[in-house]
Amino acid sequence: MHVVIDKNYLQSLGYSAADLFLNEGLCHPEVNSSAVIFNISFTNCGTKKEVVNSTIIYSNTILAHPAETVILRQKKLKIDIGCKVPLYTTVDIMYEANDTIRIRKVENENIGVAFSFYDSVTFEHAVTQSPYVVNLNQNVYLKVTLISSDADLEVFVDTCLASPDPEDFHSQTFTLIRKGCILDPSYLNIPSRSRKQARFTFRAFSFLNDNSNVFLRCTMAVCRASDASSRCQKGCQARRKRSLRYSHKEVDVILGPIQIKQ
C-alpha cells in the first residue's frame, strides 16, 4: 500500500514528518522535500488481514503525535488505509484523515475512476472541501472520469444509492438511479463530449432522521466503446433477461459527505 502525504498538509495541522508512525513502529517512511511516503507491506509493518466472504481486507493506520509531549492542544491525526481484494480483482483504496476528510479511489486492473463534485453545470471547478455544504434542494453536480490508456473504453452510471452512513447502504437508503433507470425525478444525466466521462446532477436532500450528511455509492459500468450491444449502450435495464450477458466491468465508488446547511 503506497501512501503519499503532503508536507504542507502536515504542517497545516501542526505536525512534521518525524511525528508520523505506523501500528508497527519499526517501519519508517521515506521523506523528501515535499512529501512523506509510506510503502506498507501486506505481510508486515503491523498490517492486519481479514477475510470476509470472498474478500480479503488488509488494513493499517498511520498515526501522529508530537515527540516528547504529555498533552495535546491540536487535533489528533489518524489515517486509516484499507485495501480490499475481492475475487473479481477490484482494488479499493480508502483514505481517511482527521475524521473529516474521506477520499476514495478505486482501481480495477488497469482501470481507474475519478469521481468528484463540481460547483456548477459547466464542470470547470471541482469541489475540494469536505464535507461539501449545500442548501436543501440545491443542484449537486458530479462527474465520473475513466482513467485508462485504452482508447476503446467508455463509462456509464449504472446505479447510485444515497445513505447517511458510508458503511451501510442497506438499512436506510434512497435510490437515484438503478440499473440505468432513473428513480429520482430530480436526477438528470448531462451529456459529455468524452465517452470516458459521465456527468449527472440531482437536487440535494436530507434524511428523515435529521441526519444532515448524505453519502453516495455509485456503480459504474466500463464497456468497449466499439460494442454497440454493450451494457453502456443499453441504458435502462430494469427487467433484463437472465440469459442476457454483457461483457463489461463494474466499479463501485463511495463519495461524500454532502452536508445540508442547518
Buried (B, 14 or more C-beta within 10 A) or exposed (E): BEBEBEBEBBEEBBBBBEBBBBBEEEBBBEBEEEBBEBEBEBEEBBBEEEEEEEBBBBBBBBBBBEEEEEEEEEEEBEBBBBBBBBEEEBBBBBBBBEEEBBBBBBBBEEBBBBBBBBBEEEBEEEBEEBBBBBEEEEBBBBBBBBBBEEEEBBBBBBBBBBBBBBEEBEEBBBBBBBBBBBBBEBBBBBEBEEBBBBBBBBBBBBBEEEBBBBBBBBBBBBBBBEBEEBBBBBEEBEEBEEEEEBEBBBBBBBBBBBBBEE
